[in-house]
Amino acid sequence: MLSVFCNPFRAGILFLLTLSLGYSSEIPFGHPGGPAIQGVDKVISMLREDPYQLEILMSFGTSTGGAAGHLALSIRDPQTNEETVHSANFYADRTEEHSGGHYVDDVVMAIPKKEYIFGVKSSISKDASFGLDYGEIFKRSLVGVRLNGLTIEEVRSIQAFYQQVNQDYRERRDDTDYFRGEVVYDYMNFNCAKSVALALKHGGGISEVKVKGNHILGNTPYLKMIFAHTPTSTTMNILKVAQERNWDVSAVLYKRFEGSTYLDHESETEFKDLPNRFPSFKSLDYFQGSKNFEDWDNLYAMNLLYELGKFSFVISAAQQRVLLEKQKNPTSLSEAVEIARQAASKKSKNVLRRLVRGFGIRFTPTNDNSDLYTHSSFIAEDDQEQDLETLSNEEILLRIPKVAP
């Protein structure tokens, strides 16, 4: 055997034979360090043709029970035009469990947008988490809610706020002017959604943005959940402020690549087999692990984001490239709010009826039409021929007509 490796010709033959038998050492597409997604720069450039200053990035949930998802804020620098995503660091909680093998230098990570969504390598750290800190598109879908109408001073103040938060985290400060308790990641207190709300309210001075739990009860173990921010509720609150301030709003859907076989250290399930669910409000939908939403708040959020939708992007497995899948003209925010309210009121199920059904008790057929509920409440008339049961949450969320050839 030694003679094989000493003879260059024989070594070459062995290498070619290894490749022909399928024993390639290449990292697969959809894995960290694997082939880069093609066409990302072109997509980023196309998106930047629209005037927007912030993009709220709401990631879908990947859990089998209540799926809250993740929230991050992308800021478009007024001077350089570069976009940086500010994402609360799940591992920066100072626990022994997360003390090794994880990036814990910052409590809010600053990540280039194209890396956060599409990247296969981290420019931040070798300990950054694939599918969370970079390459999110391989693990779950994202909805980007783009906001335009802030002043340059407000945008710069939000940028400065995140820098201050990280400094306070490193210095182990507590009871700051924006947060009660130590500045450290807490799933029920200083979490991803709250970090976004704090940035707009205390950083940008946008006082109408609601921040919950910044009082003595906010750190009470049994009450944390009541005051906890969730991605969807926080986003809806910010959109309410956007309407009051007459900001321009549009939405972008970045659809998950469905073929990643990567299995990270946090799960025993490959990315492609994880749930990919629209993040739910804390509601019966959430606590019952529902996939077909029946609560008003969730129906409202999904319909509102559909009306605001402008683009959706998909990853082609064959080309390993990001493609513009669909586009439409977004509805104005004020009109979208009214349409979404009416749609949610028409389709939502009575809370009492849902609770009764949960105990296995059904009303008479004339009073209980729960069996009539299907995904069709979200499907445009042109899409009625599709198999409704096979539609994913993102297809329900943004029923965007195909781009004309």
Summary of the structure (lengths in Angstrom):
residues: 405
radius of gyration: 23.0
end to end distance: 58.4
largest distance: 83.8
contacts: 1256
relative contact order: 0.12
helix: 38%
strand: 15%
